[in-house]
Amino acid sequence: MIYIQYTAKPKKVPKLDNDAAGAYINCWINYSDIEQAKNVAEKMIDESGWNIISLDNLEFITREFYENDTDDSHSKYFDQAEIDNEVISIYSYPLIDEEE
């Protein structure tokens, strides 16, 4: 499994304070070829309405990578990618932090 992390900005310019200003996008791609996995991940990100700003992490992982994931918060994506071959998870953040 290839795990890739990106930072992205929305294709649409945020207008309201609670509109997404950016996101961290995690991808689990069940391919053995890195370039093919990146192409698949980047196409999914593009189709989801995001422009990639940076590739932050890329590594081969196994299920053991999540052996300490006791609440299954990330391992569930790995497990789903074993079934579907491709999974992305988008963690967006607003234009204005609500705590300000």
Secondary structure, 3 states (H helix, E strand, C coil): CEEEEEEEEECCCCCCCCCEEEEEEEEEECCCCHHHHHHHHHHHHHHCCEEEEEEEEEEECCHHHHCCCCCCCCHHHHHHHHHHCEEEEEEEEECCCCCC
